[in-house]
Amino acid sequence: MPLLTLLLLLPAIGAVLISVLPGQQIRVIRAVALSAAAAAMLLSWGLLSMFDTGVAGLQFFEQVPWNPRLGTSYALGLDGFSLPMVLLATLLCFITLLASRSIRERVKWYFVLVLMLESAMLGVFMAQDWTLFYLLWELTLIPLFFLIDRWGGRRRHQAALNFVLYTMGGSVFMLISLLVLFDVTPAHSFAMASMGDGARTLPEHTQVLIFFGFLIGFGVKMSIFPIHGWLPLAHVEAPSPISILLSGVLLKMGSYGLIRAATMLPEAIAALQPLLAGLALFSLIYGGLLAWRQSDLKAMIAYSSVSHMGIVLLGIAAFNIAGLTGAVMQMVAHGLVAGALFLLIGLLYERTHTRDVNDYSSLMQVTPRFAFFTSLALLAGMGIPGTAGFIAELHAIIGGFERWGWLMLLVSVGMLISAAYSVRTIGRLFTGPVRPRMRDIQDLRATELTAAGVLATAIILLGIAPRPALELMAASIRQLSANFAGL
């Protein structure tokens, strides 16, 4: 079986196996789920060892025609943009399953849905046909709706409905753009490469209209201002393990799709560059200010995601090598940081049943392991040197400075706001007198420590030794940046 198809099917096979197991065999169900996720993660990292970083084009390409008359096919492939996202997705899905020990109701179907979600997400990042991409994009809605609606918090029904309506509404615009693009390009094929070749020949005003549809469709998932309304409620009400995937992977689907759209429509990006930069800077500052005002820890992380995805949009809008490098690195860095924060805050909530930062104090004395990993994740979110966030933000700022000059001083305002709420949260959680109700909180257990340790190690390694990650994406970024030369 081809490697990418095997990677796509491994979580789905795990889901099928779990579906035929008796619901009472919870340990067996968890073991099968973890085994399927671990197999997918190991295979993806095996692909990394075989990936040629000097090649800008697709690798491990697979294609089976579906309907030649309509120009649709089952096509998978990896390049320097998609492989980092696949690695991130498989890692965070495994961490999510490790963190799901608190799920005690309808355990069987919870793990089935998570594994089906993993297959759909991996398919989105590997798809090289827009029909397949769109089908898998929409498929992610089904498991996420039920995961939020059945295992979420008090307002879970509203959160699930908001999420689906926002995403489906955005998908309509994306679908319209795809159909228009299919109609106006000579090849009449949904293959990404073929559609891209045709799209680049279109006049600028046509490219702009088509790109607006992609911007709305992908911008909803990416949660850029002003189409981010589903994000805070979904993050707060979703089960904490699912919040890891919502912030760590689902937001990246939006930015990844936007990069693919930019590849097809370079003149549209050039024409809309001031708009994209303005949205990026506003999202950066707006998200930071809203995060600063939150006392609910999950809401704070959710709004901080709006701010961090502003950095990604800024890097894409710069469309130079430094900016695009910063965008992709920020996608990876934010996935790791947000995943770590939602993991730790979720585990803390299980022990204390409160997410209000004002209810905590001096956890450094009671739970030193919690204190260490949470402080590291919050500092990494600020982008301090030695963490993955610093590498990402540095490249994005350099790319922005090359394009817009001293306007990038506004980025420093967003970073100062990020530092303010991060330092405030560390102070509230870990300093001051020990409250009586917080004296007996259990620190991280072995499996929890393993999950947090893996994410923390990745954050630090990418911060102090970023060269392998930068080389992984460099060839594809150079190729994409060349499309914008002279625009």
CORURLIN-V889590 format. One record per pair of residues at least 24 apart in sequence whose C-alpha atoms are under 10 Angstrom apart, sorted by the first residue. I is the first residue (numbers start at 0). J is the second residue. Records with the same first field share a line. If there is no record, write none. Layout:
# CORURLIN-V889590
I: J  J
This chain:
# CORURLIN-V889590
1: 59  60  61  75
2: 42  43  45  46  59  60  61  75
3: 42  43  46  59  60  61  74  75  76  77  121  122  125  126
4: 61  73  74  75  76  122  125
5: 39  42
6: 38  39  40  41  42  43  46  85  89  118  121  122  125
7: 39  75  115  117  118  119  120  121  122  123  125
8: 35  39  114  115  117  118  119  121  122
9: 34  35  36  37  38  39  40  42  114  115  117  118
10: 34  35  36  37  38  39  40  89  92  111  113  114  115  116  117  118  119  121
11: 35  36  111  112  113  114  115  116  117  118  119
12: 111  114  115  118
13: 38  110  111  114  115
14: 107  108  109  110  111  112  113  114  115  116  118
15: 111  114  115
16: 111
17: 107  108  110  111  114
18: 107  108  110  111
19: 107
20: 107
21: 107
22: 105  106  107  108
23: 105  106  107
24: 106  107
25: 103  105  106  107
27: 107
28: 106  107  108  110  111
29: 96  97  99  100  106  107  110
30: 96
31: 110
32: 93  96  97  107  110  111  113  114
33: 92  93  94  95  96  97  110  114
34: 93
35: 93  114
36: 89  90  91  92  93  94  95  96  97  113  114  117  118
37: 89  90  92  93  94  96
38: 89  93
39: 85  86  88  89  90  92  93  117  118  121
40: 85  86  87  88  89  90  91  92  93
41: 86  89  90
42: 86  89
43: 82  83  85  86  87  88  89  90
44: 82  83  85  86  89  90
46: 77  82  86
47: 82  83  85  86  471
50: 77  78  79  82  471
51: 78  79  470  471  474
52: 78  79  467  468  469  470  471  472  473  474  475
53: 79  470  471  472  473  474  475
54: 78  79  471  472  473  474  475  478
55: 79  80  471  472  473  474  475  476  477  478  479
56: 474  475  478
57: 81  127  475
58: 82
60: 125  126  127
61: 126  127
62: 126  127  128  190
67: 187  188
68: 187  188
69: 181  187  188  189
70: 128  130  181  186  187  188  189  190  193
71: 128  129  130  131  187  188  189  190
72: 126  127  128  129  130  131  188  189  190
73: 126  127  128  129  130  131  132  190
74: 122  125  126  127  128  129  130  131  132  190  191
75: 122  123  124  125  126  127  128  131  132
76: 122  124  125  126  127  128
77: 124  125  126  127
78: 124  125  471  472  474  475  476
79: 327  468  469  470  471  472  473  474  475  476
80: 124  125  255  258  259  324  327  328  471  472  473  474  475  476
81: 121  123  124  125  126  255  327  472  475
82: 121  124  125  471  472
83: 124  327  328  330  331  468  471  472
84: 120  121  123  124  125  248  251  252  255  327  330  331  334
85: 120  121  122  123  124  125  248
86: 121  331
87: 121  247  248  251  330  331  332  334  335
88: 117  118  120  121  124  244  247  248  249  251  331  334
89: 117  118  120  121  248
90: 335  450  453  454
91: 117  240  243  244  247  248  334  335  338  339  450  454
92: 116  117  240  241  243  244  247  248  338
93: 117  450
94: 240  243  244  338  339  342  446  447  449  450  451  453  454
95: 239  240  241  242  243  244  338  341  342  450
96: 240  241  450
97: 240  342  446  447  449  450
98: 239  240  241  243  342  343  345  346  446  447  450  451
99: 238  239  240  241  342  345  346
100: 240  346  446  447
101: 238  239  240  345  346  349
102: 150  238  240
103: 150
104: 149  150
105: 149  150
106: 150
108: 142  145  146
109: 142  145  146  149  150
110: 146
111: 142
112: 139  141  142  143  144  145  146
113: 139  142  143  146  240  241  244
114: 142
115: 139  141  142  143
116: 140  141  142  143  146  244
117: 142  244  248
120: 244  248  249  252
121: 248  252
123: 252  255  256
124: 251  252  255  256
126: 190  191
127: 189  190  191  192
128: 188  189  190  191  192  193  194
129: 174  177  181  188  189  190  191  192  194
130: 174  177  188  189  190  191
131: 189  190
132: 189  191  256
133: 170  173  174  177
136: 166  167  170  249  252  253  256
137: 163  166  167  170
139: 249
140: 164  166  167
143: 237  241  244  245
144: 233  237
146: 237  238  241
147: 233  234  236  237  238  241  242
148: 233  236  237  238
149: 237  238
150: 236  237  238  239  241
151: 233  234  235  236  237  238  239  241
152: 233  235  236  237  238  239
153: 235  236  237
154: 232  233  235  236  237
155: 232  233  235  236  237  238
156: 233  236
157: 229  232  233  236
158: 229  230  231  232  233  234  235  236  237
159: 229  232  233  236  237
160: 229  233
161: 228  229  230  232  233
162: 219  220  227  228  229  230  232  233  234
163: 229
164: 229
165: 216  219  220  226  227  228  229  230
166: 215  216  217  218  219  220  226  229
167: 216  219  220
168: 215  216  219
169: 212  213  214  215  216  217  218  219  220  226
170: 212  213  215  216  217  219  220
171: 212  213  215  216
172: 209  210  211  212  213  214  215  216  217
173: 209  210  211  212  213  214  215  216  217
174: 212  213  216
175: 209  212  213  216
176: 206  208  209  210  211  212  213  214  216
177: 209  210  212  213
178: 209
179: 205  208  209
180: 205  206  209  210
191: 259  260  262  263
192: 262  263
193: 263
194: 263
195: 259  260  261  262  263  264  265
196: 262  263  264
197: 263  264
198: 260  262  263  264  265  266
199: 262  263  264  265  266  267  482
200: 263  264  266
201: 264  266
202: 264  266  267
203: 264  265  266  267  268  269  270
204: 266  267  270
205: 264  266  267
206: 263  264  265  266  267  268  270
207: 264  265  266  267  268  269  270  271
208: 267
209: 260  264  267
210: 257  260  261  263  264  265  266  267  268  271
211: 267  268  271
213: 253  256  257  259  260  261
214: 253  254  256  257  260  261  275
215: 253  257
216: 253  256  257
217: 250  251  252  253  254  255  256  257  258  260
218: 250  252  253  254  256  257  312
219: 250  253
220: 245  249  250  251  252  253  254  256
221: 246  249  250  251  252  253  254  255  256  257  304  305  308  309  311  312
222: 246  250  251  253  254  282  301  302  304  305  306  308  309
223: 250  253  254  278  279  281  282  283  286  304  305  306  307  308  309  312
224: 278  279  280  281  282  283  285  286  305  306  309
225: 278  281  282
227: 282  286  302  305
230: 298  301  302  304  305
231: 297  298  299  300  301  302  303  304  305
232: 297  298  301
233: 298  301
234: 297  298  299  300  301  302  341
235: 295  296  297  298  299  300  301  354
236: 297  298
237: 297
238: 341  345
239: 297  338  340  341  342  343  344  345  346  348  349
240: 338  341  342  343  345  346
241: 338  341  342
242: 297  300  301  337  338  340  341  342  345
243: 334  335  336  337  338  339  340  341  342  345
244: 334  337  338  341
245: 301  334  337  338  341
246: 300  301  304  305  333  334  335  336  337  338  341
247: 304  330  331  332  333  334  335  336  337  338  339  341
248: 330  331  333  334  335  337  338
249: 334
250: 304  305  308  330  333  334
251: 308  311  327  329  330  331  333  334
252: 330
253: 308
254: 308  311  312  315  326  327  330
255: 311  326  327  330
257: 312  315
258: 312  315  316  318  323  326  327  479
259: 479
261: 315  316  318  479  482  483
262: 478  479  480  482  483
263: 479  482
264: 482  483
265: 318  479  480  482  483  484  486
266: 482  483  486
268: 315  316  317  318  483  486
269: 316  317  318  483  485  486
270: 486
271: 316
272: 313  315  316  317  318  402
273: 316  317  403
274: 316
275: 309  312  313  314  315  316  317
276: 309  310  312  313  314  315  316  317  399  403
277: 309  312  313  316
278: 309  312  313  316
279: 305  306  307  308  309  310  311  312  313  314  315  316  410
280: 306  309  310  312  313  406  407  409  410  412  413
281: 305  306  309  409  410  413
282: 306  307  308  309  310  312  313  413
283: 307  308  309  310  311  312  313  409  410  411  412  413  414  416  417
284: 309  409  410  411  412  413  414  415  416  417
285: 309  413  416
286: 413  416  417
287: 412  413  414  415  416  417  418  419  420
288: 413  416  417  419  420
289: 416  420
290: 416  417  419  420  421
291: 416  417  418  419  420  421  423  424
292: 420
293: 355  356  420
294: 354  355  356  357  358  424
295: 353  354  355  356  357
296: 340  341  344  345  348  353  354  355  356  357  424
297: 340  341  344  345  348  354  355  356
298: 354  355
299: 356  420  421  424
300: 336  337  338  340  341  344  377  380  421
301: 337  341
303: 333  337  380  416  417  420  421
304: 333  334  337  380
306: 413  414  416  417
307: 332  333  337  380  381  388  392  413  414  417
308: 333
309: 410  413
310: 391  392  395  396  399  410  413
311: 391  392  395
312: 395
313: 395  396  398  399  407  410
314: 391  392  394  395  396  397  398  399
315: 395  398  399  480
316: 398  399  402
317: 395  396  397  398  399  400  401  402  403  480
318: 398  399  402  476  479  480  481  482  483  484
319: 395  397  398  399  401  402  476  477  479  480  481  482  483  484
320: 394  395  397  398  473  475  476  477  478  479  480  481
321: 391  393  394  395  396  397  398  399  400  401  473  476  477  480
322: 391  392  393  394  395  396  397  398  399  400  401  402  476  480
323: 391  394  395  398  399  472  473  475  476  477  479  480
324: 390  391  392  393  394  395  398  469  472  473  475  476  477
325: 388  389  390  391  392  393  394  395  396  397  398  399  469
326: 391  392  394  395  398
327: 391  394  395  468  469  472  476
328: 387  388  389  390  391  392  394  395  461  465  468  469  472
329: 387  388  389  390  391  392  393  394  395
330: 388  391
331: 387  388  391  457  458  461  468
332: 379  380  382  386  387  388  389  390  391  392  457  458  461  462
333: 379  380  387  388  391  458
334: 454  458
335: 376  379  380  387  388  453  454  455  456  457  458
336: 373  375  376  377  378  379  380  386  387  388  454  455  457  458
337: 376  377  379  380  454
338: 376  451  454
339: 372  373  375  376  377  450  451  452  453  454  455  458
340: 372  373  374  375  376  377  380  451  454
341: 373  376
342: 373  447  450  451  454
343: 369  370  372  373  376  443  447  448  450  451
344: 369  373
346: 442  443  447
347: 440  441  442  443
350: 437  439  440  441  442
351: 436  437  439  440  441
355: 428
356: 423  424  425  426  427  428
357: 424  427  428
358: 427  428  434  436  437
359: 424  426  427  428  429  430  431  432  433  434  436  437
360: 425  426  427  428  429  430  431  432  433  434  437
361: 425  426  427  428  429  430  431  432  433  434  437  438
362: 425  426  427  428  429  430  431  432  433  434  437  438  440  442
363: 425  428  429  430  431  433
364: 429  430  431  432  433  438
365: 429  433  437  438  439  440  441  442
366: 429  437  438  439  440  441  442  443
367: 429  442  443
368: 442  443  444  448  451
369: 429  441  442  443  447  448  451
370: 425  428  429  430  442
371: 429
372: 443  448  451  452  454  455
373: 424  425  428  429  451  455
374: 421  422  424  425  426  428  429
375: 425  455  458  459
376: 421  451  454  455  458  459
377: 417  418  420  421  422  424  425
378: 417  418  421  422  425
379: 421  455  458  459  462
380: 414  417  418  421
381: 413  414  415  416  417  418  419  420  421  422
382: 414  417  418  462
383: 418  462
384: 459  462  463
385: 458  459  460  461  462  463  464  465
386: 455  456  457  458  459  460  461  462  463  464  465
387: 457  458  459  460  461  462  463  464  465
388: 458  459  461  462
389: 461  462  463
390: 461  462  463  464  465  469
391: 461  462  465
